[in-house]
Amino acid sequence: MSSIGSILDTRSSEPVIHQVKPDQTVREALELMKQRDIGCVLVMENDNLLGILSERDYARKMILTGKASHNTPVSEIMTADVVSTSRANNVDECMDLMSRCDFRHLPVVENGQVLGMVSIRDLVASVIREQKDTIEHLQHYISS
């Protein structure tokens, strides 16, 4: 089973960490999500991970409560209790964690430094790649 580190390593050499500051407005965070076509952003201050803001946070904590995104700070609706993983964890462990906790994005953190983020889509793609490799190996074994 692949490690989370191997997923990060397949990406570009410089990790892209989409982030906002806690005092930015929810609208600014949503604009960044729209611009980058992503479902969440990390809330960071001076390289410290303070929280995560997802589309689900917006729907449940803004729309349903009638708050306005143009004057509500991200810190007011972000999920502050961030669950993260490390490069060494494997895909199965992370899929299990994401299923149990009911979220779709998982920051990768080591020694207090954010290295990136994986989504459930990244994990499913990794599993599919591994299954294809296994099938090809078995087909080669059978035919030889």
Secondary structure as GFF3:
##gff-version 3
##sequence-region A 1 144
A	DSSP	alpha_helix	4	9	.	.	.	ID=ss1
A	DSSP	beta_strand	19	20	.	.	.	ID=ss2
A	DSSP	alpha_helix	26	36	.	.	.	ID=ss3
A	DSSP	beta_strand	40	45	.	.	.	ID=ss4
A	DSSP	beta_strand	48	54	.	.	.	ID=ss5
A	DSSP	alpha_helix	55	58	.	.	.	ID=ss6
A	DSSP	pi_helix	59	63	.	.	.	ID=ss7
A	DSSP	alpha_helix	74	77	.	.	.	ID=ss8
A	DSSP	alpha_helix	91	101	.	.	.	ID=ss9
A	DSSP	beta_strand	105	110	.	.	.	ID=ss10
A	DSSP	beta_strand	113	119	.	.	.	ID=ss11
A	DSSP	alpha_helix	120	143	.	.	.	ID=ss12
###
